[in-house]
Amino acid sequence: MIALPDINVLLALAWSNHPHHDAAHRWFARDAAAGWATCLFTQTGFLRLSLNPQVVGVSIDCQAALHLLDNLVAHPHHQYAESAPTLTATPFDALVPKIIDLCRYFCCYDASLNSSSPS
């Protein structure tokens, strides 16, 4: 049977500081050859939580999070479980620079709002 690990298992596999990192790797070593899958939801959740320093303990950018996801899904027994394109496929690659620009814009916009004195 093909496994569909939830977001927490994906985080534990990718992040060595995760409290269940070793357990996730034991499971993966034992069962991954039977096949495992991700879907749009698990990939999106993995990226969202990997970008949150309160969850993973460090601050990384979107490219680094995508690289972690790329490493996971490059496994030879991985399958994508939906008809929608994966977040690492070409249609989404073109969006990454736009997302980064939007993040920078909103960070600068928020900083300018916070730096203005109240009237």
N, C-alpha and C positions, 0 to 999 in steps of 0.2 A: 504494500500500500504506500502511495506517495504521501509524504508528510507535508503539511502546510504550517510551518512554525509561526507562532504569533510574533508580534513586534518585540516583546520582551526577550524571546529566544534569539531573535536576530541581533538585538542589542548585546546580549550576553556573548554571542559568537564573535562580534566585531570589536567589542571593547574589553580589553584585558583587565580594566579596573572594575568591571561589573562583578557583583558578588557571586553570580552564578556562571561566570566565564568557564571555569573548569568543568562544571557539570554539563554545560551546553556543549562543550567540545567532546566530552565523553559520549554524550548522546549522538552527536554528529558523526564521530568516528565509527560508532556502532551501526547507525541507521541511514546515513546519507546515501550510501551506495544503492539503496532501494529506491531512491528518488525523493526529491523534495522540491517544493515550489514556493514562489512568492506571487503576490498579486498587486494590483495597483494600490490597494489599501495598506498592505503590509509594507510595501516599499515607501509609500508616502509617510506612513507613521514612523518608519525607521529614520527617514531623513529629518522629519520634524523633531523627533526626540534627540537625534544625534546633534542637532544644531542648538540644543538647549543645554548650556553649561551646568545648570542645576541638576540635570539628569545624568549627564556623562562625565561631569567633573572638570571638563576643559572647554574652552571656546574654540570652535573651528568654523571655517567658512563653508559655503555651499559646495564649492568644488571639492573640498576635502571629504565632506559627507557623501557626495556622489562617488568619490573614489572608493570609500569604504563599501558602498552598495555595489559598485562594479566588481570589487574583489569577491564579495559574497556570491553574486549571481554568475560569476565566471566559473564556478564549480561545475565539473563535467556532468553531474547528475541533477543540476538545477533545471527546473522548468518554469515558465511563466504561465500562470493559471487563468489568464483572462484574455479576451480578444482585444482589449485596449492595449495600446503600445506601452512598453515599459518606460519608466522615467529616464532610463539611460539610453533610450533609442533616439535616433536622429530628430524626430519632431520636438522632443523635449530639450535636446542639446542646444538648439537655437534659442530656447527660452532662458537658459541659465544666465547669460550676460544681462538680459533684460530684468530678470529677478534680482540680480546683484545690484544693478543700477537703481531699481526701485527701493531696495533695502537701504542703499546709500542715501537716496533722496529722503526717505522717511526718517532715517537717523539724523541727517543734517537738519531737516525740518523740525523734528522733535527737539533737537539741541537748540535751535534758534528760538523755539517757543519757550523752552525752559530758561534760556538766558535773558529773556526780556523781563523787565521789572513790571510788576503789576501797576495799572493806572489808577 
